[in-house]
Amino acid sequence: MESSMDNEERLKFESKMVEEFESFGILVQHLVIRIKQVTKQQMNQDTNIFYSII
């Protein structure tokens, strides 16, 4: 009985860790997308500034 409880606790813990890891992964994906958008905008602005100087 004791060992089955341990297994259950461990399964709960592992599934909780997996959930947290997945949500962290989603957060990282959103950050990467955001950074790409910002750098793209920044490059466009830099290009515009460059052309306005010329």
C-alpha positions in Angstrom: 0.0 0.0 0.0 2.8 2.3 0.9 4.6 1.9 -2.4 1.5 2.6 -4.4 1.0 5.8 -2.6 4.6 6.8 -3.3 4.0 6.0 -7.0 0.8 8.1 -7.0 2.6 11.1 -5.4 5.5 10.8 -7.8 3.1 10.7 -10.8 1.3 13.8 -9.5 4.6 15.5 -9.0 5.9 14.5 -12.5 2.7 15.6 -14.2 2.9 18.9 -12.4 6.5 19.4 -13.5 5.5 18.6 -17.1 2.7 21.1 -17.0 5.0 23.8 -15.7 7.7 22.9 -18.2 5.2 23.1 -21.1 3.9 26.5 -19.9 7.5 27.7 -19.7 8.1 26.5 -23.2 5.1 28.4 -24.5 6.3 31.5 -22.7 9.7 31.1 -24.4 8.1 30.7 -27.8 6.1 33.9 -27.2 9.3 35.8 -26.2 11.1 34.5 -29.3 8.3 35.6 -31.6 8.2 39.0 -29.8 11.9 39.5 -30.1 11.8 38.6 -33.8 9.0 41.2 -34.3 10.9 43.9 -32.5 14.2 43.3 -34.3 12.3 43.3 -37.6 10.7 46.7 -36.7 14.1 48.0 -35.5 15.7 46.9 -38.8 13.0 48.7 -40.8 13.5 51.8 -38.7 17.2 51.7 -39.2 16.8 51.3 -42.9 14.4 54.2 -43.0 16.9 56.4 -41.1 19.7 55.2 -43.4 17.7 56.2 -46.5 16.6 59.5 -45.0 20.3 60.4 -44.4 21.1 59.6 -48.1 
